[in-house]
Amino acid sequence: MPLVERSSYKHPFWLSNPHIQTVYPTLRRKLPNVPYQREALTLSDGDFLDLDWLQHPDNNRLVVMAHGLEGNTHRIYMRGMARFFFKAGWDVLAWNCRGCGGRPNRLLKYYHSGCSEDLAEVVGRALDEPRYSAIALMGFSMGGNITLKYIGEQAEGIDPRIVGGVTFSVPCDLTSSSYELSKPHNYFYLHRFLKMLHQKVRLKMPLFPGQIDDIGYHKIKSFKDFDDRYTAPLHGFRDAEDYWTKSSCKPYIPRIRVPVLLVTAQDDPFLPPACYPVDEAAGSDFFYLETPEKGGHTGFVSKNDIGVYWSEQRALSFLETLVREKLIAGIAVD
């Protein structure tokens, strides 16, 4: 019954407000740029993904990282985690969803919260590297949903080189989280997301004239409005509700067959109770759920002499344990 009863996270006394925890890293955390090496991965449908690598010579452990909605590999939570893991001796493969790497993707469709088929191609690229005998998957928010969905889809057939995964602040039930973000206390976040998504639409308009437009975009006031108009029809779903139902990772969690940790703060302003898969964790031998009292949405701010956040230390600790267990089982990863 992998429910983590007591989390080790202790929030700074002056960061008890969940909204401040959520925005503080973006506004106040200072990190240098990460010296990624970029690769354009051609996908099976002719589109591409921008992959950003950090690699040691002849290393054999890799963490594959997925960002959140309208994020990218340079967001502060991605840079912090990438730098920490690289310093700890891991290679890093941080991938940008379609159209999130700083340039528009080739096709009319872009990305969505359940696009685990894209992660499958990223993992395939990692598995093509014979040097990696231990690969871990990680995702933040939307990227966590994609990651958990992918691992659940693979079930018993997951490649044995994938040791497990860590995810943070995941909207496991997209229907309830979408409606939660439409509530008044989340207006700031919703408005920001819709503004950023509007820019994505506007970038596509000259590339696909007559196939996509933003006429009347000002009438879009919720994720349901946006997903009904854009996400669902562009990606083959009937409507927003159909998209949310089929893309949520929660139904896939019981099928997970490698150790995976989900950390979601109890005060996460984005996530209602349906996004806390307590029953799924209680009934699983592989899915671990940790719910610190505080932390906001992908916050988990720490103040220490080394400038590392608790979430980074927690992820490394969990994944290093999995690698050691593989060693004990006789599978060489060093």
QUIHUTA-V918149 format. One record per pair of residues at least 6 apart in sequence whose C-alpha atoms are under 8 Angstrom apart, sorted by the first residue. I is the first residue (numbers start at 1). J is the second residue. D is the distance in whole Angstrom. If there is no record, write none. Layout:
BEGIN
<<I & J & D> <I & J & D>>
END
This chain:
BEGIN
<<1 & 281 & 7> <1 & 282 & 5> <1 & 283 & 6> <1 & 284 & 6> <1 & 285 & 6> <2 & 281 & 6> <2 & 282 & 6> <2 & 284 & 7> <2 & 285 & 6> <2 & 286 & 7> <2 & 287 & 6> <2 & 288 & 5> <2 & 289 & 7> <3 & 278 & 7> <3 & 281 & 6> <3 & 282 & 6> <3 & 288 & 6> <3 & 289 & 5> <3 & 290 & 7> <4 & 288 & 7> <4 & 289 & 6> <4 & 290 & 5> <4 & 291 & 8> <5 & 290 & 7> <6 & 290 & 8> <6 & 292 & 8> <7 & 290 & 6> <7 & 291 & 7> <7 & 292 & 5> <8 & 292 & 8> <9 & 292 & 6> <9 & 294 & 8> <9 & 300 & 7> <9 & 310 & 7> <10 & 294 & 8> <10 & 302 & 8> <11 & 294 & 6> <11 & 295 & 7> <11 & 300 & 7> <11 & 301 & 7> <11 & 302 & 7> <12 & 301 & 7> <12 & 302 & 7> <12 & 303 & 7> <15 & 21 & 6> <16 & 294 & 7> <17 & 296 & 8> <18 & 267 & 6> <18 & 268 & 6> <18 & 269 & 7> <18 & 294 & 7> <18 & 295 & 6> <18 & 296 & 4> <18 & 297 & 7> <19 & 269 & 7> <19 & 296 & 6> <19 & 297 & 8> <20 & 296 & 8> <21 & 295 & 6> <21 & 296 & 5> <21 & 297 & 7> <21 & 299 & 5> <21 & 300 & 7> <21 & 301 & 7> <22 & 295 & 7> <22 & 296 & 5> <22 & 297 & 5> <22 & 298 & 6> <22 & 299 & 5> <23 & 299 & 8> <24 & 299 & 7> <24 & 301 & 8> <25 & 76 & 7> <25 & 77 & 8> <25 & 299 & 7> <25 & 301 & 7> <26 & 75 & 8> <26 & 76 & 6> <29 & 76 & 8> <31 & 76 & 7> <31 & 79 & 8> <31 & 80 & 7> <33 & 74 & 8> <33 & 79 & 7> <34 & 74 & 8> <34 & 79 & 6> <34 & 82 & 8> <34 & 83 & 7> <35 & 54 & 7> <36 & 52 & 5> <36 & 53 & 5> <36 & 54 & 6> <37 & 52 & 5> <37 & 53 & 5> <37 & 54 & 7> <38 & 50 & 7> <38 & 51 & 6> <38 & 52 & 5> <38 & 53 & 6> <39 & 50 & 6> <39 & 51 & 5> <39 & 52 & 6> <39 & 53 & 8> <40 & 48 & 6> <40 & 49 & 6> <40 & 50 & 5> <40 & 51 & 6> <41 & 48 & 5> <41 & 49 & 5> <41 & 50 & 6> <41 & 51 & 7> <41 & 122 & 8> <42 & 48 & 4> <42 & 49 & 7> <43 & 49 & 7> <43 & 118 & 8> <43 & 121 & 7> <46 & 106 & 8> <47 & 105 & 7> <47 & 106 & 5> <47 & 107 & 6> <48 & 98 & 7> <48 & 105 & 7> <48 & 106 & 7> <49 & 95 & 7> <49 & 96 & 6> <49 & 97 & 6> <49 & 98 & 6> <49 & 99 & 8> <49 & 101 & 8> <49 & 105 & 8> <50 & 95 & 6> <50 & 96 & 5> <50 & 97 & 8> <50 & 98 & 8> <50 & 101 & 6> <51 & 93 & 7> <51 & 94 & 6> <51 & 95 & 5> <51 & 96 & 6> <52 & 73 & 7> <52 & 92 & 8> <52 & 93 & 6> <52 & 94 & 5> <52 & 95 & 6> <52 & 96 & 8> <53 & 91 & 8> <53 & 92 & 6> <53 & 93 & 5> <53 & 94 & 6> <54 & 82 & 8> <54 & 86 & 7> <54 & 91 & 6> <54 & 92 & 5> <54 & 93 & 7> <55 & 86 & 8> <55 & 90 & 8> <55 & 91 & 5> <55 & 92 & 7> <56 & 89 & 8> <56 & 90 & 8> <56 & 91 & 6> <58 & 131 & 7> <59 & 89 & 8> <59 & 90 & 7> <59 & 91 & 7> <59 & 131 & 7> <59 & 132 & 7> <60 & 90 & 8> <60 & 91 & 8> <60 & 131 & 5> <60 & 132 & 4> <60 & 133 & 6> <60 & 134 & 7> <60 & 333 & 7> <60 & 334 & 7> <61 & 89 & 8> <61 & 90 & 5> <61 & 91 & 6> <61 & 132 & 6> <61 & 133 & 6> <61 & 134 & 5> <61 & 135 & 6> <61 & 333 & 7> <62 & 90 & 6> <62 & 91 & 5> <62 & 92 & 6> <62 & 93 & 7> <62 & 132 & 7> <62 & 134 & 6> <62 & 135 & 5> <62 & 136 & 6> <63 & 90 & 7> <63 & 91 & 6> <63 & 92 & 5> <63 & 93 & 6> <63 & 135 & 6> <63 & 136 & 5> <63 & 137 & 6> <63 & 138 & 7> <64 & 92 & 6> <64 & 93 & 5> <64 & 94 & 6> <64 & 95 & 8> <64 & 123 & 8> <64 & 135 & 7> <64 & 136 & 6> <64 & 137 & 5> <64 & 138 & 6> <65 & 78 & 8> <65 & 92 & 7> <65 & 93 & 6> <65 & 94 & 5> <65 & 95 & 6> <65 & 137 & 6> <65 & 138 & 5> <65 & 139 & 6> <65 & 143 & 8> <66 & 73 & 8> <66 & 94 & 6> <66 & 95 & 6> <66 & 96 & 7> <66 & 138 & 6> <66 & 139 & 5> <66 & 140 & 6> <66 & 143 & 5> <66 & 144 & 7> <66 & 147 & 8> <67 & 73 & 7> <67 & 78 & 7> <67 & 95 & 8> <67 & 96 & 7> <67 & 97 & 8> <67 & 139 & 6> <67 & 140 & 5> <67 & 141 & 7> <67 & 142 & 7> <67 & 143 & 5> <67 & 144 & 8> <68 & 139 & 8> <68 & 140 & 5> <68 & 141 & 5> <68 & 142 & 5> <68 & 143 & 5> <68 & 144 & 8> <69 & 113 & 8> <69 & 141 & 7> <69 & 142 & 6> <69 & 143 & 7> <69 & 193 & 8> <70 & 100 & 7> <70 & 193 & 7> <70 & 196 & 7> <70 & 197 & 7> <71 & 100 & 7> <72 & 78 & 8> <72 & 95 & 8> <72 & 96 & 5> <72 & 97 & 7> <72 & 100 & 6> <72 & 101 & 6> <73 & 79 & 7> <73 & 94 & 6> <73 & 95 & 7> <73 & 96 & 6> <73 & 101 & 8> <77 & 298 & 8> <78 & 94 & 8> <80 & 308 & 8> <80 & 309 & 8> <80 & 312 & 8> <81 & 312 & 6> <82 & 92 & 6> <82 & 94 & 8> <84 & 308 & 8> <84 & 312 & 7> <85 & 91 & 7> <85 & 92 & 7> <85 & 312 & 8> <85 & 316 & 7> <86 & 92 & 7> <95 & 122 & 8> <97 & 110 & 8> <97 & 111 & 6> <98 & 104 & 8> <98 & 105 & 6> <98 & 110 & 5> <98 & 111 & 6> <99 & 105 & 5> <99 & 110 & 6> <99 & 111 & 8> <99 & 200 & 8> <104 & 203 & 7> <104 & 204 & 7> <108 & 204 & 7> <108 & 208 & 7> <108 & 234 & 7> <109 & 234 & 5> <109 & 235 & 6> <112 & 231 & 7> <113 & 142 & 6> <113 & 143 & 7> <113 & 145 & 7> <113 & 146 & 6> <113 & 247 & 6> <113 & 248 & 8> <114 & 145 & 7> <114 & 146 & 5> <114 & 149 & 7> <114 & 246 & 8> <114 & 247 & 4> <114 & 248 & 7> <114 & 249 & 8> <115 & 146 & 6> <115 & 247 & 8> <116 & 146 & 5> <116 & 147 & 7> <116 & 149 & 7> <116 & 150 & 5> <117 & 150 & 8> <119 & 146 & 7> <119 & 147 & 7> <119 & 150 & 7> <120 & 150 & 7> <126 & 132 & 8> <132 & 161 & 8> <133 & 161 & 5> <133 & 332 & 8> <133 & 333 & 6> <134 & 161 & 5> <134 & 162 & 6> <134 & 163 & 6> <134 & 323 & 7> <134 & 333 & 6> <135 & 161 & 6> <135 & 162 & 5> <135 & 163 & 6> <135 & 164 & 8> <136 & 162 & 6> <136 & 163 & 6> <136 & 164 & 5> <136 & 165 & 5> <136 & 166 & 8> <136 & 319 & 7> <137 & 147 & 7> <137 & 162 & 8> <137 & 164 & 6> <137 & 165 & 4> <137 & 166 & 7> <138 & 144 & 7> <138 & 147 & 7> <138 & 165 & 5> <138 & 166 & 5> <138 & 167 & 5> <139 & 145 & 7> <139 & 146 & 8> <139 & 147 & 6> <139 & 166 & 7> <139 & 167 & 5> <139 & 168 & 7> <140 & 167 & 6> <140 & 168 & 5> <140 & 169 & 6> <140 & 170 & 7> <140 & 298 & 7> <141 & 167 & 8> <141 & 168 & 6> <141 & 169 & 5> <141 & 170 & 4> <141 & 171 & 6> <141 & 297 & 8> <141 & 298 & 7> <142 & 170 & 6> <142 & 171 & 7> <143 & 170 & 8> <144 & 167 & 5> <144 & 168 & 6> <144 & 169 & 7> <144 & 170 & 5> <145 & 170 & 6> <145 & 171 & 6> <145 & 172 & 6> <145 & 248 & 7> <145 & 249 & 5> <146 & 249 & 7> <147 & 167 & 8> <148 & 167 & 8> <148 & 249 & 6> <148 & 252 & 7> <148 & 253 & 7> <149 & 247 & 8> <149 & 248 & 7> <149 & 249 & 4> <149 & 250 & 8> <149 & 252 & 6> <149 & 253 & 7> <151 & 158 & 7> <151 & 256 & 6> <151 & 257 & 8> <151 & 258 & 8> <152 & 249 & 8> <152 & 252 & 5> <152 & 253 & 6> <152 & 254 & 7> <152 & 255 & 5> <152 & 256 & 4> <152 & 257 & 7> <153 & 252 & 7> <153 & 255 & 7> <153 & 256 & 8> <154 & 256 & 8> <155 & 255 & 5> <155 & 256 & 5> <155 & 257 & 6> <156 & 255 & 8> <156 & 256 & 8> <156 & 257 & 6> <158 & 257 & 8> <162 & 258 & 8> <163 & 258 & 7> <163 & 259 & 7> <163 & 319 & 8> <163 & 322 & 6> <163 & 323 & 7> <163 & 326 & 8> <164 & 258 & 5> <164 & 259 & 5> <164 & 260 & 5> <164 & 319 & 7> <164 & 322 & 7> <165 & 258 & 8> <165 & 259 & 7> <165 & 260 & 5> <165 & 261 & 6> <165 & 319 & 7> <166 & 260 & 6> <166 & 261 & 5> <166 & 262 & 6> <166 & 263 & 8> <166 & 315 & 6> <166 & 318 & 8> <166 & 319 & 8> <167 & 260 & 8> <167 & 261 & 6> <167 & 262 & 5> <167 & 263 & 6> <168 & 262 & 6> <168 & 263 & 5> <168 & 264 & 6> <168 & 298 & 6> <169 & 262 & 8> <169 & 263 & 6> <169 & 264 & 5> <169 & 265 & 7> <169 & 268 & 7> <169 & 297 & 6> <169 & 298 & 6> <170 & 262 & 8> <170 & 264 & 7> <170 & 275 & 7> <171 & 177 & 6> <171 & 248 & 8> <171 & 270 & 8> <171 & 271 & 6> <171 & 275 & 6> <172 & 248 & 6> <172 & 249 & 5> <172 & 250 & 5> <172 & 274 & 8> <172 & 275 & 5> <172 & 276 & 7> <172 & 277 & 8> <173 & 244 & 8> <173 & 245 & 8> <173 & 248 & 5> <173 & 249 & 7> <173 & 250 & 6> <173 & 274 & 6> <173 & 275 & 5> <174 & 244 & 5> <174 & 245 & 7> <174 & 247 & 7> <174 & 248 & 6> <175 & 241 & 7> <175 & 244 & 5> <175 & 245 & 7> <176 & 271 & 8> <176 & 272 & 7> <176 & 274 & 7> <176 & 275 & 8> <177 & 270 & 6> <177 & 271 & 5> <177 & 272 & 6> <177 & 275 & 7> <178 & 223 & 6> <178 & 224 & 7> <179 & 223 & 8> <179 & 224 & 8> <180 & 186 & 8> <180 & 270 & 6> <180 & 271 & 7> <180 & 272 & 7> <181 & 187 & 7> <181 & 189 & 7> <181 & 190 & 6> <181 & 270 & 6> <182 & 190 & 7> <182 & 222 & 6> <182 & 223 & 7> <186 & 269 & 7> <186 & 270 & 7> <190 & 222 & 7> <190 & 223 & 8> <194 & 222 & 8> <194 & 223 & 8> <194 & 226 & 8> <198 & 214 & 8> <198 & 217 & 8> <201 & 212 & 7> <201 & 213 & 7> <201 & 214 & 7> <202 & 213 & 7> <202 & 214 & 7> <204 & 212 & 7> <205 & 211 & 8> <205 & 212 & 6> <205 & 213 & 6> <220 & 226 & 6> <224 & 240 & 6> <224 & 241 & 8> <227 & 239 & 7> <227 & 240 & 5> <227 & 243 & 8> <228 & 239 & 5> <228 & 240 & 5> <231 & 237 & 8> <231 & 240 & 8> <231 & 243 & 8> <232 & 238 & 6> <232 & 239 & 5> <232 & 240 & 6> <232 & 242 & 8> <232 & 243 & 6> <233 & 239 & 7> <237 & 243 & 5> <250 & 275 & 8> <250 & 277 & 7> <253 & 280 & 7> <253 & 287 & 7> <254 & 280 & 6> <254 & 283 & 8> <254 & 284 & 7> <256 & 286 & 7> <256 & 287 & 7> <257 & 286 & 6> <258 & 286 & 6> <258 & 287 & 8> <259 & 285 & 8> <259 & 286 & 4> <259 & 287 & 6> <259 & 288 & 7> <259 & 322 & 8> <260 & 286 & 6> <260 & 287 & 5> <260 & 288 & 6> <261 & 287 & 6> <261 & 288 & 5> <261 & 289 & 6> <261 & 290 & 7> <261 & 318 & 8> <262 & 287 & 8> <262 & 288 & 6> <262 & 289 & 5> <262 & 290 & 6> <263 & 289 & 6> <263 & 290 & 5> <263 & 291 & 6> <263 & 292 & 8> <264 & 276 & 8> <264 & 289 & 8> <264 & 290 & 6> <264 & 291 & 5> <264 & 292 & 7> <264 & 295 & 8> <264 & 297 & 8> <264 & 298 & 8> <265 & 291 & 5> <265 & 292 & 5> <265 & 293 & 6> <265 & 294 & 5> <265 & 295 & 5> <265 & 296 & 6> <265 & 297 & 7> <266 & 291 & 6> <266 & 292 & 6> <266 & 293 & 5> <266 & 294 & 6> <266 & 295 & 8> <266 & 296 & 8> <267 & 293 & 7> <267 & 294 & 6> <267 & 295 & 7> <267 & 296 & 6> <268 & 294 & 8> <268 & 295 & 7> <268 & 296 & 4> <268 & 297 & 5> <269 & 296 & 6> <269 & 297 & 7> <270 & 297 & 7> <277 & 289 & 8> <278 & 289 & 7> <280 & 287 & 8> <281 & 287 & 5> <281 & 288 & 6> <281 & 289 & 6> <294 & 300 & 8> <295 & 301 & 7> <300 & 309 & 7> <300 & 310 & 6> <300 & 311 & 6> <301 & 309 & 5> <301 & 310 & 7> <301 & 311 & 8> <302 & 308 & 7> <302 & 309 & 5> <302 & 310 & 6> <303 & 309 & 7> <323 & 333 & 7> <326 & 332 & 7> <326 & 333 & 8> <327 & 333 & 7>>
END
